[in-house]
């Protein structure tokens, strides 16, 4: 769980940065990768969809919905982490 929360903190920092400025292409690629790692935490079998594109698409949607449900089930933690990400972003010199 600790590793998941660390990755999630990076995702929320990405989101906070994207709210205040356009991400560079390198940042966008990195943040997209972080989102995929977070989403994979909610997949039953991350390798299952690799041979069947439709199965992979369904699994991606299911994982996204499961992640959003997790956020809804943990509003205090999500709020705290998002606030921390915004604070960190504002405290970091450009």
N, CA, C and O atoms as a MOPAC input file, in Angstrom:
PM7 MOZYME 1SCF
protein

 N      0.82700 1    -1.20400 1     0.00000 1
 C      0.00000 1     0.00000 1     0.00000 1
 C      0.86800 1     1.26300 1     0.00000 1
 O      0.50600 1     2.26600 1    -0.61500 1
 N      2.00400 1     1.21100 1     0.68600 1
 C      2.88000 1     2.37400 1     0.74400 1
 C      3.39400 1     2.75100 1    -0.64200 1
 O      3.43800 1     3.93200 1    -0.98700 1
 N      3.78300 1     1.74800 1    -1.44100 1
 C      4.26100 1     2.01100 1    -2.79600 1
 C      3.14100 1     2.62100 1    -3.64300 1
 O      3.37500 1     3.55600 1    -4.40800 1
 N      1.93800 1     2.09200 1    -3.50400 1
 C      0.79300 1     2.62900 1    -4.23900 1
 C      0.57200 1     4.09700 1    -3.88500 1
 O      0.36400 1     4.92500 1    -4.77200 1
 N      0.61700 1     4.42200 1    -2.59800 1
 C      0.39400 1     5.80900 1    -2.18400 1
 C      1.49700 1     6.73100 1    -2.69600 1
 O      1.23300 1     7.88600 1    -3.02700 1
 N      2.71700 1     6.23500 1    -2.76100 1
 C      3.81700 1     7.04300 1    -3.29700 1
 C      3.59100 1     7.33700 1    -4.78100 1
 O      3.79600 1     8.46300 1    -5.23400 1
 N      3.17200 1     6.32800 1    -5.52500 1
 C      2.88700 1     6.51700 1    -6.95200 1
 C      1.69000 1     7.45000 1    -7.12600 1
 O      1.68100 1     8.30600 1    -8.01000 1
 N      0.69000 1     7.27500 1    -6.27900 1
 C     -0.49900 1     8.12300 1    -6.34100 1
 C     -0.14100 1     9.58100 1    -6.05800 1
 O     -0.69800 1    10.48700 1    -6.67800 1
 N      0.77800 1     9.81000 1    -5.13200 1
 C      1.22300 1    11.17300 1    -4.83500 1
 C      1.84200 1    11.81800 1    -6.07500 1
 O      1.63200 1    13.00300 1    -6.33200 1
 N      2.60100 1    11.04100 1    -6.83800 1
 C      3.18800 1    11.56600 1    -8.07900 1
 C      2.08300 1    11.90400 1    -9.07700 1
 O      2.13700 1    12.93800 1    -9.74300 1
 N      1.08400 1    11.03200 1    -9.18000 1
 C     -0.03500 1    11.30100 1   -10.09100 1
 C     -0.74500 1    12.59700 1    -9.71400 1
 O     -1.05000 1    13.41400 1   -10.58300 1
 N     -1.00700 1    12.78800 1    -8.43000 1
 C     -1.69300 1    14.00400 1    -8.00500 1
 C     -0.82200 1    15.24500 1    -8.23000 1
 O     -1.34800 1    16.32900 1    -8.48000 1
 N      0.49600 1    15.09400 1    -8.14200 1
 C      1.38600 1    16.20700 1    -8.46100 1
 C      1.31300 1    16.52400 1    -9.95400 1
 O      1.30500 1    17.69000 1   -10.34800 1
 N      1.26100 1    15.48500 1   -10.77300 1
 C      1.07800 1    15.68400 1   -12.21900 1
 C     -0.22200 1    16.43500 1   -12.48900 1
 O     -0.24800 1    17.39400 1   -13.26000 1
 N     -1.28800 1    15.99400 1   -11.85400 1
 C     -2.59300 1    16.63000 1   -12.05800 1
 C     -2.56300 1    18.09300 1   -11.62800 1
 O     -3.09800 1    18.96400 1   -12.31500 1
 N     -1.92600 1    18.35600 1   -10.47500 1
 C     -1.85100 1    19.73000 1    -9.97400 1
 C     -1.05800 1    20.60900 1   -10.93800 1
 O     -1.43300 1    21.75400 1   -11.18800 1
 N      0.02500 1    20.08100 1   -11.47400 1
 C      0.82600 1    20.84800 1   -12.43600 1
 C      0.01400 1    21.14100 1   -13.69200 1
 O      0.06500 1    22.24900 1   -14.22600 1
 N     -0.72800 1    20.15300 1   -14.15900 1
 C     -1.53000 1    20.32600 1   -15.37700 1
 C     -2.66600 1    21.32400 1   -15.17600 1
 O     -3.16600 1    21.89900 1   -16.14300 1
 N     -3.07300 1    21.53100 1   -13.93300 1
 C     -4.12900 1    22.51500 1   -13.65400 1
 C     -3.62200 1    23.94400 1   -13.78600 1
 O     -4.40600 1    24.85400 1   -14.05500 1
 N     -2.31700 1    24.15400 1   -13.59900 1
 C     -1.79700 1    25.52200 1   -13.59300 1
 C     -0.94100 1    25.87100 1   -14.80600 1
 O     -0.64600 1    27.04300 1   -15.04200 1
 N     -0.54000 1    24.85700 1   -15.57800 1
 C      0.27600 1    25.14200 1   -16.75300 1
 C      0.20400 1    23.96600 1   -17.72300 1
 O     -0.21800 1    22.86600 1   -17.36900 1
 N      0.62200 1    24.22900 1   -18.93300 1
 C      0.70300 1    23.16300 1   -19.93100 1
 C      1.96200 1    22.35500 1   -19.63000 1
 O      3.04900 1    22.91500 1   -19.49200 1
 N      1.81000 1    21.04900 1   -19.53100 1
 C      2.96100 1    20.19000 1   -19.28000 1
 C      3.81400 1    20.09300 1   -20.54400 1
 O      3.29800 1    20.12100 1   -21.66100 1
 N      5.11300 1    19.98100 1   -20.34700 1
 C      5.98800 1    19.73600 1   -21.49900 1
 C      5.67100 1    18.34400 1   -22.04000 1
 O      5.02300 1    17.54500 1   -21.36300 1
 N      6.11900 1    18.05900 1   -23.23600 1
 C      5.83300 1    16.73200 1   -23.79600 1
 C      6.47300 1    15.63800 1   -22.95100 1
 O      5.87600 1    14.57700 1   -22.77500 1
 N      7.67000 1    15.87000 1   -22.42700 1
 C      8.31100 1    14.87400 1   -21.55900 1
 C      7.50800 1    14.66500 1   -20.27700 1
 O      7.32400 1    13.53400 1   -19.82900 1
 N      7.03300 1    15.76500 1   -19.69300 1
 C      6.21600 1    15.65000 1   -18.48100 1
 C      4.91300 1    14.91600 1   -18.76900 1
 O      4.48100 1    14.07600 1   -17.98000 1
 N      4.29200 1    15.23200 1   -19.89600 1
 C      3.02500 1    14.58700 1   -20.25200 1
 C      3.21100 1    13.08300 1   -20.42400 1
 O      2.38100 1    12.29500 1   -19.97100 1
 N      4.29300 1    12.69200 1   -21.07500 1
 C      4.57100 1    11.26400 1   -21.25600 1
 C      4.82100 1    10.60400 1   -19.90400 1
 O      4.29600 1     9.52500 1   -19.63100 1
 N      5.62100 1    11.25000 1   -19.05800 1
 C      5.91000 1    10.68900 1   -17.73600 1
 C      4.64100 1    10.57900 1   -16.89900 1
 O      4.41200 1     9.55800 1   -16.25100 1
 N      3.82000 1    11.61800 1   -16.90800 1
 C      2.58200 1    11.60300 1   -16.12500 1
 C      1.60700 1    10.55300 1   -16.65000 1
 O      0.90700 1     9.90300 1   -15.87400 1
 N      1.56800 1    10.39400 1   -17.95100 1
 C      0.71700 1     9.35600 1   -18.53600 1
 C      1.17000 1     7.97500 1   -18.06800 1
 O      0.34800 1     7.11100 1   -17.76300 1
 N      2.47800 1     7.78000 1   -18.01600 1
 C      3.01700 1     6.51300 1   -17.52500 1
 C      2.67000 1     6.26800 1   -16.07100 1
 O      2.36300 1     5.14300 1   -15.67900 1
 N      2.71900 1     7.32700 1   -15.26900 1
 C      2.35000 1     7.20400 1   -13.85300 1
 C      0.88200 1     6.80700 1   -13.73600 1
 O      0.52900 1     5.95600 1   -12.92000 1
 N      0.02700 1     7.42300 1   -14.55300 1
 C     -1.39300 1     7.08000 1   -14.52300 1
 C     -1.60200 1     5.61600 1   -14.87900 1
 O     -2.42500 1     4.93800 1   -14.26400 1
 N     -0.86200 1     5.12300 1   -15.86800 1
 C     -0.98000 1     3.71100 1   -16.25600 1
 C     -0.55800 1     2.79000 1   -15.11400 1
 O     -1.16600 1     1.74000 1   -14.90700 1
 N      0.47500 1     3.17600 1   -14.37500 1
 C      0.92100 1     2.37500 1   -13.22600 1
 C     -0.15800 1     2.36200 1   -12.14900 1
 O     -0.45400 1     1.31400 1   -11.57500 1
 N     -0.74600 1     3.52300 1   -11.87500 1
 C     -1.83000 1     3.58800 1   -10.88100 1
 C     -2.99400 1     2.72000 1   -11.32900 1
 O     -3.52100 1     1.92500 1   -10.55000 1
 N     -3.39000 1     2.87300 1   -12.57300 1
 C     -4.52400 1     2.10700 1   -13.09800 1
 C     -4.24900 1     0.60900 1   -13.04500 1
 O     -5.15800 1    -0.17500 1   -12.77300 1
 N     -3.01700 1     0.20500 1   -13.30000 1
 C     -2.66200 1    -1.22100 1   -13.27800 1
 C     -2.87100 1    -1.83100 1   -11.89900 1
 O     -3.08200 1    -3.03800 1   -11.77400 1
 N     -2.81200 1    -0.99800 1   -10.86500 1
 C     -3.04600 1    -1.49600 1    -9.50700 1
 C     -4.47900 1    -2.00300 1    -9.33700 1
 O     -4.76800 1    -2.76500 1    -8.41400 1
 N     -5.36300 1    -1.58300 1   -10.22100 1
 C     -6.77400 1    -1.94800 1   -10.13000 1
 C     -7.19200 1    -2.97100 1   -11.18000 1
 O     -8.37800 1    -3.26600 1   -11.32900 1
 N     -6.22000 1    -3.50900 1   -11.90300 1
 C     -6.51900 1    -4.53900 1   -12.90200 1
 C     -6.42100 1    -5.91600 1   -12.26000 1
 O     -5.53200 1    -6.17600 1   -11.44900 1
 N     -7.34900 1    -6.79400 1   -12.63400 1
 C     -7.29700 1    -8.16600 1   -12.14200 1
 C     -6.04100 1    -8.86300 1   -12.64200 1
 O     -5.36600 1    -9.55500 1   -11.87900 1
 N     -5.72600 1    -8.68300 1   -13.91900 1
 C     -4.55500 1    -9.30200 1   -14.53900 1
 C     -4.03300 1    -8.35500 1   -15.61000 1
 O     -4.51500 1    -8.37700 1   -16.74300 1
 N     -3.03600 1    -7.50800 1   -15.26000 1
 C     -2.54800 1    -6.51000 1   -16.21400 1
 C     -2.06500 1    -7.08100 1   -17.54400 1
 O     -2.03900 1    -6.35200 1   -18.53600 1
 N     -1.68900 1    -8.33900 1   -17.60100 1
 C     -1.20100 1    -8.94700 1   -18.84200 1
 C     -2.32600 1    -9.55800 1   -19.67800 1
 O     -2.10800 1    -9.90100 1   -20.84000 1
 N     -3.50700 1    -9.69800 1   -19.11700 1
 C     -4.59800 1   -10.42400 1   -19.78000 1
 C     -5.02500 1    -9.79700 1   -21.10200 1
 O     -5.33900 1   -10.52000 1   -22.04800 1
 N     -5.04200 1    -8.47800 1   -21.18800 1
 C     -5.53500 1    -7.82600 1   -22.39400 1
 C     -4.50800 1    -7.65100 1   -23.48700 1
 O     -4.81700 1    -7.08900 1   -24.53800 1
 N     -3.29200 1    -8.11900 1   -23.26500 1
 C     -2.23900 1    -7.86300 1   -24.24600 1
 C     -2.46500 1    -8.57000 1   -25.57900 1
 O     -2.00400 1    -8.07600 1   -26.60900 1
 N     -3.15400 1    -9.70300 1   -25.59600 1
 C     -3.36700 1   -10.42300 1   -26.85500 1
 C     -4.71900 1   -10.11300 1   -27.49900 1
 O     -4.90400 1   -10.35400 1   -28.69200 1
 N     -5.64900 1    -9.58900 1   -26.73400 1
 C     -6.99000 1    -9.28300 1   -27.24400 1
 C     -7.28500 1    -7.80500 1   -27.00800 1
 O     -7.57300 1    -7.41300 1   -25.87700 1
 N     -7.21900 1    -6.97100 1   -28.05700 1
 C     -7.42400 1    -5.53400 1   -27.88500 1
 C     -8.74800 1    -5.17000 1   -27.21600 1
 O     -8.78600 1    -4.25200 1   -26.39700 1
 N     -9.82700 1    -5.86400 1   -27.54600 1
 C    -11.12500 1    -5.54000 1   -26.93600 1
 C    -11.11500 1    -5.86200 1   -25.44800 1
 O    -11.65100 1    -5.10300 1   -24.64100 1
 N    -10.51500 1    -6.97000 1   -25.09200 1
 C    -10.40000 1    -7.33700 1   -23.68500 1
 C     -9.54400 1    -6.31500 1   -22.94300 1
 O     -9.85200 1    -5.93000 1   -21.81500 1
 N     -8.46800 1    -5.88600 1   -23.59200 1
 C     -7.60000 1    -4.88300 1   -22.98600 1
 C     -8.31500 1    -3.56200 1   -22.77800 1
 O     -8.13900 1    -2.91200 1   -21.74800 1
 N     -9.12100 1    -3.16200 1   -23.75300 1
 C     -9.89100 1    -1.92800 1   -23.63400 1
 C    -10.87100 1    -2.01900 1   -22.47900 1
 O    -10.97800 1    -1.09100 1   -21.67700 1
 N    -11.58500 1    -3.13100 1   -22.38900 1
 C    -12.54800 1    -3.32400 1   -21.30500 1
 C    -11.84100 1    -3.31700 1   -19.95300 1
 O    -12.32400 1    -2.72700 1   -18.98700 1
 N    -10.69400 1    -3.98100 1   -19.90300 1
 C     -9.94800 1    -4.03900 1   -18.64700 1
 C     -9.45700 1    -2.64400 1   -18.24700 1
 O     -9.46300 1    -2.30500 1   -17.06400 1
 N     -9.03200 1    -1.83300 1   -19.22700 1
 C     -8.61400 1    -0.46400 1   -18.94000 1
 C     -9.76000 1     0.36400 1   -18.37700 1
 O     -9.58200 1     1.10700 1   -17.41100 1
 N    -10.92000 1     0.23600 1   -18.97400 1
 C    -12.09800 1     0.96400 1   -18.49100 1
 C    -12.46200 1     0.50000 1   -17.08200 1
 O    -12.72200 1     1.31800 1   -16.20000 1
 N    -12.47800 1    -0.81000 1   -16.87800 1
 C    -12.80400 1    -1.35000 1   -15.55500 1
 C    -11.80300 1    -0.87500 1   -14.50200 1
 O    -12.18700 1    -0.53100 1   -13.38400 1
 N    -10.52000 1    -0.85900 1   -14.86500 1
 C     -9.49000 1    -0.41200 1   -13.92600 1
 C     -9.66900 1     1.07000 1   -13.60100 1
 O     -9.53500 1     1.47300 1   -12.44500 1
 N     -9.97100 1     1.87800 1   -14.61200 1
 C    -10.21100 1     3.30200 1   -14.39000 1
 C    -11.39900 1     3.50300 1   -13.44900 1
 O    -11.32800 1     4.29000 1   -12.50500 1
 N    -12.48200 1     2.78900 1   -13.71600 1
 C    -13.67200 1     2.91300 1   -12.87000 1
 C    -13.39600 1     2.43800 1   -11.44900 1
 O    -13.89700 1     3.02600 1   -10.49100 1
 N    -12.60800 1     1.38600 1   -11.30700 1
 C    -12.25100 1     0.89000 1    -9.97200 1
 C    -11.40000 1     1.92300 1    -9.23600 1
 O    -11.57500 1     2.12600 1    -8.03400 1
 N    -10.48300 1     2.57300 1    -9.94600 1
 C     -9.66700 1     3.62100 1    -9.33900 1
 C    -10.54100 1     4.78900 1    -8.89700 1
 O    -10.38600 1     5.29300 1    -7.78500 1
 N    -11.45100 1     5.21900 1    -9.75100 1
 C    -12.33700 1     6.32600 1    -9.38700 1
 C    -13.22200 1     5.95000 1    -8.19700 1
 O    -13.52900 1     6.79500 1    -7.35700 1
 N    -13.63200 1     4.68100 1    -8.12700 1
 C    -14.41700 1     4.21900 1    -6.98300 1
 C    -13.55800 1     4.24200 1    -5.72000 1
 O    -14.03400 1     4.62600 1    -4.65200 1
 N    -12.29800 1     3.83400 1    -5.84000 1
 C    -11.38500 1     3.87100 1    -4.69800 1
 C    -11.26000 1     5.31000 1    -4.19400 1
 O    -11.28900 1     5.55500 1    -2.98800 1
 N    -11.12100 1     6.26400 1    -5.13000 1
 C    -11.04900 1     7.67100 1    -4.72700 1
 C    -12.32600 1     8.09100 1    -4.00300 1
 O    -12.26500 1     8.78400 1    -2.98800 1
 N    -13.47700 1     7.67600 1    -4.51800 1
 C    -14.75500 1     8.02000 1    -3.88700 1
 C    -14.88100 1     7.38900 1    -2.50500 1
 O    -15.49200 1     7.96700 1    -1.60600 1
 N    -14.30400 1     6.20700 1    -2.34000 1
 C    -14.36400 1     5.51000 1    -1.05200 1
 C    -13.36700 1     6.06000 1    -0.04100 1
 O    -13.46400 1     5.75800 1     1.14800 1
 N    -12.41400 1     6.86200 1    -0.49700 1
 C    -11.35600 1     7.39900 1     0.36900 1
 C    -11.22800 1     8.91300 1     0.20400 1
 O    -10.13800 1     9.41600 1    -0.07100 1
 N    -12.33400 1     9.64100 1     0.37000 1
 C    -12.29800 1    11.07600 1     0.05300 1
 C    -11.33800 1    11.88200 1     0.92400 1
 O    -10.70400 1    12.81700 1     0.43400 1
 N    -11.22100 1    11.53800 1     2.19600 1
 C    -10.33400 1    12.30800 1     3.07200 1
 C     -8.87300 1    12.14100 1     2.67100 1
 O     -8.12300 1    13.11600 1     2.61400 1
 N     -8.47700 1    10.91400 1     2.39800 1
 C     -7.09800 1    10.64700 1     1.98100 1
 C     -6.80600 1    11.30600 1     0.63800 1
 O     -5.75300 1    11.91800 1     0.46000 1
 N     -7.72600 1    11.18200 1    -0.29800 1
 C     -7.54100 1    11.77800 1    -1.62600 1
 C     -7.42200 1    13.29600 1    -1.50200 1
 O     -6.54400 1    13.90100 1    -2.11700 1
 N     -8.29000 1    13.90800 1    -0.71900 1
 C     -8.24500 1    15.35600 1    -0.53200 1
 C     -6.91300 1    15.78300 1     0.08600 1
 O     -6.29700 1    16.75400 1    -0.35500 1
 N     -6.48400 1    15.05700 1     1.09800 1
 C     -5.21100 1    15.36800 1     1.75800 1
 C     -4.04000 1    15.24800 1     0.77200 1
 O     -3.15600 1    16.10400 1     0.74300 1
 N     -4.04500 1    14.19400 1    -0.02200 1
 C     -2.95600 1    13.99000 1    -0.98000 1
 C     -2.97800 1    15.03800 1    -2.08900 1
 O     -1.92400 1    15.50300 1    -2.52100 1
 N     -4.16000 1    15.41000 1    -2.55000 1
 C     -4.25900 1    16.42800 1    -3.59500 1
 C     -3.82400 1    17.79100 1    -3.06700 1
 O     -3.15400 1    18.54800 1    -3.76900 1
 N     -4.20300 1    18.10000 1    -1.83500 1
 C     -3.76900 1    19.36900 1    -1.22300 1
 C     -2.25000 1    19.39600 1    -1.07200 1
 O     -1.60700 1    20.40800 1    -1.35200 1
 N     -1.68500 1    18.27700 1    -0.62900 1
 C     -0.23000 1    18.19000 1    -0.46700 1
 C      0.47300 1    18.37200 1    -1.81000 1
 O      1.51100 1    19.02900 1    -1.88500 1
 N     -0.08700 1    17.79600 1    -2.86300 1
 C      0.51000 1    17.93100 1    -4.19700 1
 C      0.47700 1    19.38600 1    -4.65000 1
 O      1.46300 1    19.89000 1    -5.18900 1
 N     -0.64500 1    20.06300 1    -4.43700 1
 C     -0.74500 1    21.47600 1    -4.82400 1
 C      0.24500 1    22.31700 1    -4.02800 1
 O      0.91100 1    23.20000 1    -4.56900 1
 N      0.32900 1    22.02600 1    -2.72600 1
 C      1.24500 1    22.76200 1    -1.85500 1
 C      2.68900 1    22.54800 1    -2.30900 1
 O      3.46500 1    23.49900 1    -2.40400 1
 N      3.04000 1    21.29700 1    -2.58600 1
 C      4.39500 1    20.97700 1    -3.04600 1
 C      4.70400 1    21.70500 1    -4.34800 1
 O      5.80800 1    22.21800 1    -4.52900 1
 N      3.75300 1    21.74900 1    -5.23300 1
 C      3.94200 1    22.41300 1    -6.52100 1
 C      4.18100 1    23.91000 1    -6.32600 1
 O      5.03300 1    24.49600 1    -6.99500 1
 N      3.44200 1    24.52200 1    -5.42300 1
 C      3.59300 1    25.95400 1    -5.17500 1
 C      4.89400 1    26.27500 1    -4.45300 1
 O      5.44700 1    27.36200 1    -4.61500 1
 N      5.38200 1    25.32900 1    -3.65600 1
 C      6.60400 1    25.53800 1    -2.88600 1
 C      7.86800 1    25.27800 1    -3.69900 1
 O      8.95400 1    25.70700 1    -3.30800 1
 N      7.73700 1    24.58300 1    -4.82100 1
 C      8.89800 1    24.22200 1    -5.63600 1
 C      9.22000 1    25.35900 1    -6.59600 1
 O      8.37400 1    25.75400 1    -7.39700 1
 N     10.45300 1    25.89200 1    -6.51900 1
 C     10.80500 1    26.96800 1    -7.46100 1
 C     10.85100 1    26.46000 1    -8.90000 1
 O     11.24900 1    25.32400 1    -9.16200 1
 N     10.44300 1    27.31000 1    -9.81200 1
 C     10.41700 1    26.92300 1   -11.23500 1
 C     11.79200 1    26.96800 1   -11.85000 1
 O     11.94800 1    26.67300 1   -13.03500 1

